[in-house]
Amino acid sequence: MKTYDSLAEIQSDLKSGDTTCKALVEGYLSNIEKNQQLNAFHTVHKDYALSLAEEIQKKVEEGTAGRLAGMVISLKDVLCHDGKTLTSGSKILEGFYSQFSGTAVQRLLDEDAIIIGRNNCDEFAMGSSSENCAYGAVINAAGKNRVPGGSSGGSAVAVQADMSLASIGSDTGGSIRQPASYCGVIGLKPTYGRISRHGLASYASSLDCIGPLTKTIEDAALLLEVMAGADDFDDTVSYKPVSKYTELPPWQGKAKIASFDDYINHEGLAPVIKESVTSLFSDLKGDGHSIDNRDFHLLNYVLPVYYILTTAEASTNLSRYDGVKYGYRSESAKDLMSMYKKSRSEGFGSEVIKRILLGTYVLSEGFHDAYFTKAQKVRRLIKEETIALFEDHDFIIVPTAPTTAFELHSHDRDPLEMYLEDIFTVQASLAGCPAISLPNGVDKDGMPIGIQVIANKFEEKKLLSFSKYLLENYLNK
């Protein structure tokens, strides 16, 4: 199969008759088969995708096809798709099938997207490497012993290795952007509430976002436009009108950009990442854009706040998995209480158990005010300070991740080292702002480097327009 980078290329060939929807699906299925060792997919919907392709091909020939006709998409295994398995990378959901399609997924199907399968991920989206999965670690296609990032690692690898044109992931503290950085693709986290969370297996409900991983800005814009908007099934979704993200105007004028010395000079930032950022800033300055280096004095608080709040919310959200109604149930249980205890202790992985325990602790009597309440107050300060920057700046530009993709199991002995991989992505999540990771070259080992651009709330169109400008003029030189 011809390698496609964008839906526009595919639809041009569909129109001319140079390819068909069935041929596209067969090509991606072949690539999935060739790349099984990467473990990017938990389930491949071969017969379903081929059947859907034939239906959509008829629509193409009749001129009635939807906007996503010809787009072969994979889904992170935390998104409900009617009649398909849903595991969230966990043994606790063994044998469970979705009873409905989530809002974002249904909107993709309504526009004739072809869903080819479900991607492996860190269990319940808790992780930064896609190693915490009950179904094995995902491998970065750029390095056979390298992680793809997490938790949407399988989604990023599917796009990276041409196993689907695009993928839909979820981002709580960087889970779309960080794997996009590690795998050299585009990863967009929209404003919190821009896309309905209905049908997304919850990790931390006040932070979870659904977003696309793609090879082009145009495809990211199209997928956002299709999925975004009001939804009666989600009380947290925004009712703001959805912009025509696909009508991206060329970037005009000189951008006012904020960055943080605390980030650029952070001791954990790899020299090659620092060089890539400073080089970009130098080029932008040379062309008349302004770079305002600030101190973000709350940097040392973003990760503690994030992990206090997310573990607390995870403790509550994951209490529903008890072995009673669906999923895994321990065979060694002797009574009701032992069934609860054994099913949960055997069904959840070690990272999830650790976060549930931490979350239960910070919510417990005597510690709630000391940890959870205080973290909420600091989150408000982080949000306010971040939003205030956009009063006189267009964007914030910082690294996506402190390093390029690290080796498998290299962080096993030091969980803090793993948590630090999220240090630059968490700020946008806590503030609820849209953020995107763009590919910006590779290191000496050929591992991709990402750069992160953050915009004010609901300014995705402005963010996408400037991101396209950066890719066309400055990045990946």
Order of alpha helices (4+ residues) and beta strands (2+ residues): alpha-alpha-beta-alpha-beta-alpha-beta-alpha-beta-alpha-beta-beta-alpha-beta-alpha-alpha-beta-alpha-alpha-alpha-alpha-beta-alpha-alpha-beta-beta-alpha
